[in-house]
Amino acid sequence: MAELAILGGKPAVTIKDPERWRPPIEEEKKAVCELIEERFLSGSGTGLPKQFEEEFREYVGCKYCLTVDHGSTALASAFYAVKVGPGDEIITPTLGYLGTYTGALHLGARPVFCDIDPETLLIDPEDVERRITKRTRAIVPIHLWGNVCDMDALMDIGRRYGIPIIEDAAHAHGAEWDGVKVGNIGDLTCFSLQGCLPWGKPVCGGEGGIVTTNVREFYERMLAYCHLHRAGITDELTLPEYRGLDSEVLGLKWRAHPLALAIARVSFKSLDYRNRRRDEFRRKLFEALEGIPGVKPVKTYPKAKPGGFYGGLKLIYQPEELEGLPIDRYVEALKAEGVPISRYGRQLEHLRTIFRRGFDLWGHGRGPLGGEFFGLPPFEGYKEGDFPVAERMVGRILSIPAYIDPEDGFLEQVIKAFEKVAANYKQLL
Ligand SMILES: Cc1ncc(COP(=O)(O)O)c(C=O)c1O
């Protein structure tokens, strides 16, 4: 085989900027300009924001869909919907994201972390079940990078214990489980609209979020919580507790900016195309890598159809197949070959300072990460070793962008580069 590029040989990948798909910038500008000309720069429950909610609702196949200003506020309003409050706990994986659970924390609940499945890197349902207490008010799986969690196992746990499942689908627009779209499976599903095409959230308009549900009460609670002055809100509040509230409801205004939704609506039009193409790239790459020592692609559950693919395609480094070659050396060698590969750089959630040593959230010794609070046991703090699987896997995660329309021959060159490094790894030891 040819000499490794890191040792002076020729790189295997010669195509430098492989993505040919271009974001629909002209269409985005047109959509924004139309709203500027209409003077529709604020409002919800009507016009384009309502139209977008209706289109997304239909796509997912659920009964209710609300847009908000961020994915994290989508999650926060979902926590309010299921009545998360002081003294409660919610369970979420430590390989995750702060914005997934901070809405619950600020409502006074304590995040309880759980471990992950080593092959999918997603929430481990068995570990979830072990961590349930009488205080558990929600289970929050994350469809990380568009890979869908084991929804059969999670829904079964949720039903057996009477605990709502709130899915964080910030990365997974258009993904499916057993033929059903994510957004129409759990009790509530939250999407982010952050970033811009092609590398932002799969549907995106700068900032924004969406919540979907089939439960009327959850929908009305979210309306009441954070949709101040939404058009038609008082007519939509039909349940006895919320009927008769005025249009300022409970005072929070978390609605999305119409301009952001206009851009998101443009991106939504190409979602299925992008998902199909990225999935083709994923399948071909993963199939080829299965036979090459040094990495394994993340697994997908048999009923899952991944979608969205935000954050790239994940591979798991297997140093034992390369005589313990350090991961950084392996990555450097692939980069020198021209492979757009990187290491996953985030820390695990339980190792954040606030969870290692606690934090006096509201001052004066009050808060869910302190001593006893509304029935919560004293906070012990997390430490290294608490989540053996996530801790073992996090340092081995590698990422490759999920391309939509890569230049012809690019994928083949990338595969060649992996083969070349695997065949010559001894020179790197
Ligand atoms: C897994 C996950 N959940 C939630 C969020 C929050 O979304 P937003 O940034 O729109 O608040 C993000 C954002 O990146 C995320 O990656």
Ligand as a Chemical Component Dictionary entry (heavy atoms), coordinates in Angstrom:
data_LIG
# 
_chem_comp.id                   LIG 
_chem_comp.type                 NON-POLYMER 
_chem_comp.pdbx_formal_charge   0 
_chem_comp.three_letter_code    LIG 
# 
loop_
_chem_comp_atom.comp_id 
_chem_comp_atom.atom_id 
_chem_comp_atom.alt_atom_id 
_chem_comp_atom.type_symbol 
_chem_comp_atom.charge 
_chem_comp_atom.model_Cartn_x 
_chem_comp_atom.model_Cartn_y 
_chem_comp_atom.model_Cartn_z 
_chem_comp_atom.pdbx_ordinal 
LIG C1 C1 C 0 -29.638 17.445 22.092 1  
LIG C2 C2 C 0 -30.079 18.879 22.146 2  
LIG N1 N1 N 0 -31.161 19.202 22.868 3  
LIG C3 C3 C 0 -31.619 20.463 22.946 4  
LIG C4 C4 C 0 -30.991 21.482 22.293 5  
LIG C5 C5 C 0 -31.488 22.877 22.475 6  
LIG O1 O1 O 0 -31.858 23.499 21.310 7  
LIG P1 P1 P 0 -31.722 25.101 21.158 8  
LIG O2 O2 O 0 -30.288 25.388 20.880 9  
LIG O3 O3 O 0 -32.615 25.413 19.999 10 
LIG O4 O4 O 0 -32.205 25.704 22.425 11 
LIG C6 C6 C 0 -29.856 21.212 21.511 12 
LIG C7 C7 C 0 -29.138 22.267 20.786 13 
LIG O5 O5 O 0 -28.123 22.075 20.168 14 
LIG C8 C8 C 0 -29.378 19.875 21.449 15 
LIG O6 O6 O 0 -28.279 19.563 20.750 16 
# 
loop_
_chem_comp_bond.comp_id 
_chem_comp_bond.atom_id_1 
_chem_comp_bond.atom_id_2 
_chem_comp_bond.value_order 
_chem_comp_bond.pdbx_ordinal 
LIG C1 C2 SING 1  
LIG C2 N1 SING 2  
LIG C2 C8 DOUB 3  
LIG N1 C3 DOUB 4  
LIG C3 C4 SING 5  
LIG C4 C5 SING 6  
LIG C4 C6 DOUB 7  
LIG C5 O1 SING 8  
LIG O1 P1 SING 9  
LIG P1 O2 DOUB 10 
LIG P1 O3 SING 11 
LIG P1 O4 SING 12 
LIG C6 C7 SING 13 
LIG C6 C8 SING 14 
LIG C7 O5 DOUB 15 
LIG C8 O6 SING 16 
# 
